[in-house]
Amino acid sequence: MSFETIPQMIRGAGRERGTADAYAVRQRDQWVPTSWADYAGEVDEAARALVGLGVEQGSPVAILGTNSPEWVIFDVAAMAVGAMPAGIYPTSTPDECAYVLEHSGSPVVLVQNEEQLVKVLERWGDLPALRHVVLMRGASSEVDNVLTWNEFIERGADVQIDAVEERLAALGPRDGATLIYTSGTTGRPKAVVLPHEALVSTAQAIKSFIDAGMSDSAISYLPLSHIAEQLVTIQTPAVTGHTIYYEPDIYRLAESVKEVRPTIFFAVPRVWEKFYAAVSGKLGEASGMKAAIAKRAQAVGRDHTAVLNRGEEPGGMTGFQFGLFDRLVYSKVKEAMGLDRSRFLFSGAAPLAPSIAEFFSGFGMQILNIYGQSENTAGSAYNRPDRNRYGSVGPAFPGTELRIADDGEILVRGPCVFLGYLHDAEATAQTLDADGWLHTGDVGYIDDDGFLFITDRKKDVIITAGGENVTPSLIEMMLQTNPLVSIAVVIGDRRPYLTALISVDPEATEGMDAEDVRAGVQAAVDEVNADQSRVRQLKRFIILERPLSIEGGELTPTLKVKRKVVREHFAEEIEAMYS
């Protein structure tokens, strides 16, 4: 069987899936769907338009905006004509946008609206390669070479579909398919070049362990510039056929989940932590018989999920009690979250505290950790429904090899691995060795059953003044299970003891005075310290006056902490803890 790219799969799906829903968008108070046939037709139109604009094979193009059908249509169309789409995070500043456009040399950029257009216009004069700006549906501009979506599509009116199909037929498995700009936690973003084979193999691997199909649905809400969301929104639907619901505003996620009631739900740990805080808060209000029933229900739920995790079928008294508590407790909790129809729950992009996964297992919810990076298509290891171990990120993906280097670094090799960094041979050589092993920069171990455990980022490991090696992420995860703590950043490299910067959750602390907030955080710190050796205990902490944020530059768009930026922004607070 010849190799088939994601664009080819989507075009084929248009013929095979026909009127079935491919995606839906919210219009006023209802979700309006678009069929697979129409979706495939939109991709063809955009592909012809890109040819009409003179986009050549191998050329990058860029996309700036929140999640929308146009984002994905343009992305798939670009891949179809042999171009490489590069997403720009919608929270980027004009300078950050200009960096991606200049570094990639994109001749065309798709932007969401007038607000995003201003960022491009501000620096267009410094971008000699940029010839055209295309606006998504509903936006317009009087600026020369800025095209509305309809004007863009009209550029392909005289281009025959044969021109697109010729380019499609010429694509090979190891040809560059897309550019993923890293989130810049350690410096300037690098452009990860992923081949078509990586996108296809990862999507097919996911399909191999979940029986998702056309009756399933998922919400697209994390930044599409991130490869993990592209897998959910673009790659895996091409293979499975599940319907995508676009939510461009992450702050409306809770509302959208309740409206859509997705059967597949992928979230970063911070989202699961928010759910945890809400559910545990409600449980804390229960008393008497209700509290006793909830406690017993959770115990049964954990036992039931533990059986599933081992690949066994629950039965007997556990199965009977689970059915009873499902009607009394589990269904109500999941319905309140909007996850009552969910068959597959995933966590990725950062470590999820095992206690969070165990908590939700008490309601019959099995959260599966997936591990990967941009450089390995966000898919190297995964927990599956019949082989799930808390604290781990599971065994290797099919066709992927995992190895632990002498210094504990995790190495990955397989079809999911990137081709290299665009315009950066030196960084590529440092990350991808001659034998094809990707040096992930993560530290971890593989147990006797093949489950991979991540302990930290290699560069984040703290070495105290006393020479002790400390894994900050483990301490931070434990702190963040407390509802009051939004984000914790442990400090202590080359310092005499460990401290922490604490960003509290505005919702959880609403109505509390400063003294009560500090007492609550102190209790969380004391609880974590009780399980740590003396050198790993937090001696001091500071509650930050403002939350860490994407807008403030301390968080990436996927809510990872930029430690260097945090240390710079709060240098005075850090020094105060050591004075």
C-alpha angles and dihedrals in degrees: 000000000000121000114269122202126216092257090052090050091051092049089049091048089056089062098039102038095036113166096011113117115267098175143347136208130199115253111182104308101345141063114242116203132213121206127238089246092055092042091054089047091052090052091052092050092050092046091054089048092053090052088048090054090054099252107165131212111275093021119131120231126188138226126200119185149067124289113303141137091257090057091057097038090053091045095051092042090053091052089047092060093045096259124129116235118214119197120215117206109249090226091061120123121236089261092051091049091049091051093058093043093048096042094048095039091224114184092196133037128187113213129190104225147329092292092058092039091062089061091056096042091053091063104023092108089063093052110077094173094056110095106158139029118200122199125214120241116298097026129100141176139185093217116118115257091017107120130197115229091259092049089050092052090048089060087071096050093103095040114099118226087236088073090059094044092052090056092045092052091052094057117109131198094256097043115114111267107173144358119231114192111211117239093249100238090151103030141303113006116259123215111239112207110212120190125224089251091061093054094047098043093049093049091048091048090055090048089053093066103034122052094219119160146158093302091061128090140196137184121240107213111124114089111288088215085076118082093224092063091043088057091053096042106030116013106039096043087057087060103033103028097226118158121252123216112200118222109177094182114065089195088067093052096107090053093047093049090055091048098045099032091202121213091211119045126180120185141167116241093260090063091050089048090054091050089048092052092050096047096042089048091056091047090052089060092058120097140174117003093357091056091048092050092048092050093050091044091054092051091052091045091053092049091048094049091046089059091051090048089059092052094251131127115248114232144143119048093341091056092047094049091045090056090050095048091044088066095041103038121354098056091050094049093047092045090053088054094044091242099107092114097041115124097173126038121185138185126193150134091072138022117288115212109248089227090063092053091046091049093056092043084067087071095046093263115139111201114197119206118219123193129204147109136224088266092060099036091260089284125097103117135013143180112231130205092258097038111041127148123182115237092023131091091219135242124320122290114257109281092015126114124209126197136171116225122221091264093051097259116146115239124197131194130177146081091305093066120107127248094234142279116305111252092354114097092161095057090044091054090050092052105032116046129208092263093056097256116145111218099216100192088230122118123217149112141248118230126219092270094054097257114146119223122195115211101175149310110291092232093046098059108116120225108195125214086261092057097253117147111224129186104217097188093065092054091044093051092052092049092049092058086074108092092226094056114079098172132357124196116193116214127194114108107148088351127123094242143002125271134172140220108217124203109193127212110255092210095049093048096044110131093013121117121231094258093054092046091052091047090052093049090046089055090052091050092047091051092052093044091054089068096045134083115248095263091051096051122107109244097186140007138188126211107222118234091227132030120258107254148177090241091052090053095241096106132049117232087263090055098254115147118250095215096189092053092046091052090050096046094047101034093127093051091049093050090049090061090056099041 
